[in-house]
Structure formats: structure tokens, C-alpha cells
Amino acid sequence: MLLDAADSTVLIVDMQERLMPAIMRAEDSAARARVLAQGAQLLGVPVLATEHNADALGATISSLQCCVQSVFHKRHFSAAGEPGFEAWLPPGRKTILVAGWESHVCVLQTILGLQAAGWRPVLVADAASSRHQFDYDIGMRRIQAAGVPLITTEMALFEWMGSCDHTQFKQVLRLVK
């Protein structure tokens, strides 16, 4: 299944300021999430974010705030378990590209919750991370075992465009170089 920009939403899960120092490869995953979000904006794909217990963990990291159209505050590890979450998602877009931190907890549980509710989640693996490598690895295995596709930021952007003839091709190419 190739991605379709008209059917996609980007969901950045809990990439929050106070988590950043504890996350392995935080700078790299945040940079990939920013490229994903900027490319999504160029291609008309909504970019949303969740913040888990924002009083304790802070806001979405500053490098992403400019790209996020709306933030959903949550207390459940799975955003899908939070009242009002599904209604908050853009209507008519069934594919949710998920990036974020604590891949084995909030990202995993949100993905499984979305899948159970009939959405098509896709994990953007280079824009996700955890505090520990083993947790990240096992989280990735569990997500794949559930039948959820893993992709990269560039895979998403180029699938959304479909061709070098796309009107935003040069702008997206600048983001990935």
C-alpha cells in the first residue's frame, strides 16, 4: 500500500521538552519528525501532536511547535484511550502516520488503539525513539507483529508526491537534502 496525502494525517506522539534529555537519538528523531512535519505541510497533510501529562513533561519540543496545527492533551498512555481523541482527528483521513517518543509505551499503545478503532496506523521509524535501545527494539517488533507498516520520513514524503513532477517536489527535496 502506497501512502496517499489526501488520506493521511501525521501524529507526533509526546515529543516533549522534558523527555528529550532521556531519549536516545533524541536530536536525530526530532530532526526527522521536523522534516516529516514540514513536508506534510507542503503537501497538505495535517500535522497534529499529543502531549502526555504536560504539567510534568512540558510542551512539544520547540523545533516542532511551528509545524503542529493542533495539540491533544492526554493522561492515558494510548491517545486512542483518551475521551475525545478520535473526534479530534481530521475527518475523512484514515491513514495516521505516527512519530514520537517512548516507542514502546505511548507510541505503541496509541498505534494499537488506532488500529483497533479501524484507523490505518503507520509508524515512521526514523522519527521515533525510546530511552533504551532494547525497549525500542521490542516495541518495533510488537508493532510489526501487529501488522503495522514501518516506514521512514523520506518514504512518506516521496509516496505522497508520487512523481518528480509534483508541484512541491523541489521544496520537499530541499528538506531531505
Buried (B, 14 or more C-beta within 10 A) or exposed (E): EEBBBEBBBBBBBBBBBEBBEEBBBBEEBBBBBBBBBBBBBBBEBBBBBBBBEBEEBBBBBEBBEEBBBEBBEBEBBBBBBBEEBBEEBEEEBBBBBBBBBBBBBBBBBBBBBBBEEEBBBBBBBBBBBBBEEEBBEBBBEBBEEEEBBBBBBBBBBBBBBEEEEBEBBEBBBEBEE
